[in-house]
Amino acid sequence: MIATSVEKTAEWLSSQGVTALPYHAGLPAEIRSAHQGRFLREDGVVMVATIAFGMGIDKPDVRFVAHLDLPKSIEGYYQETGRAGRDGLPATAWLAYGLHDVVQQRRMIEDGEGDGQRKRAQTLHLDAMLALCETVQCRRQQLLRYFGETSSACGNCDTCLQPPEAFDGTVPAQKLMSTIVRLARDRGQQFGAGHHIDILLGRQTERVMRLGHTEMSTFGIGTELSEVEWRGVVRQLLAQGLLQVQGNYGVLAITDDAAEVLRGQRDVLLRREPERVRTTRPRRTRVTAAAAELDEAQQELFQALRGWRAATAKDQGVPAYVVFPDATLAAIAQTRPTTLTELRTISGVGDTKLERYGPAVLQVVAGS
């Protein structure tokens, strides 16, 4: 299933005009090798991959790493995002996850192989990863704290740039837990998050009506939150260990720690879900981090240099960054050297590269 998802994502990206290649353990070795080679040699190639890809890959100019599934541990997340920005230029790590990911990971641990000690270790790893996802503090601080280090706020992560709002979620937590308890205790029934949310929002769905859940005291008492917000509550209560997932169908149950919340002896602080705003996506322009501050004329030369680099790298059968990294091309575009002596003063242009590529670079500069 994972392999199919990888290939479908690569196909969709390709249909949107993005050069995307799949990579997973189920592909023949020659295809994996070919795709890896293209990723290393060419600019602008997106690799849609499982964790089978990446170990030992040394491509310094990766600008973007996206996780479409929740990593199982902070160690894995740290290693995988660390493949971006190795050239020292700005890079972005982006993670998408939701309630389904949390439920699925919990269930996989519960149903997986291994003894109780192994499952407890896996749970601790997942809890730390969820804490990183749900933090209202600087993510870099949270990440380093996990590894036993301290730092000041980074000023670059999403929680630093747009600090999330925290709120007292004790009452919503009590409403949700009460619904779970009443269904289990009074009716011997257990359900997933969606059905509990339907009850709290007072939705008269076919299932809610058929099971007589409109008669419950918690029916319709949660209309102060939207469905998206309620899913956030469920996700965060799972992350805080106040709810747990049971069985093959991912039904919800309260934990022993939830009793204090229900009795009003413990407060629950939650992160407010951001509003989802649909925007019209602008046309993509190929401006790398290295070229972000170049003016229009410099951008034109920068792209010409990248075109020359791509052709040169292809002829030599080497990755593009081996010829020159983006930072060096951006510096060339800014200074516009006219002699080999001037070109040699630019960072990244050593004697060997000056001799091998210098005349061709000056020709591109002169023709732009």
Secondary structure, DSSP 4 states (H G I P E B T S, - for coil): -HHHHHHHHHHHHHHTT--EEEE-TTS-HHHHHHHHHHHHHSSSPEEEE-TTS-TT---TT--EEEESS--S-HHHHHHHHTTS-TTSS--EEEE---HHHHHHHHHHHHHSSS-HHHHHHHHHHHHHHHHHHH-SS-HHHHHHHHTT------S-SHHHHSPPPEEE-HHHHHHHHHHHHHHHHHH-----HHHHHHHHTT---HHHHHTTGGGSTTTTTTTTS-HHHHHHHHHHHHHTTSEEEETTTTEEEE-TTHHHHHTTSS--EEEPPPPP---PPPPP----GGGTT--HHHHHHHHHHHHHHHHHHHHHTS-HHHH--HHHHHHHHHH---SHHHHHTSTT--HHHHHHHHHHHHHHHHT-
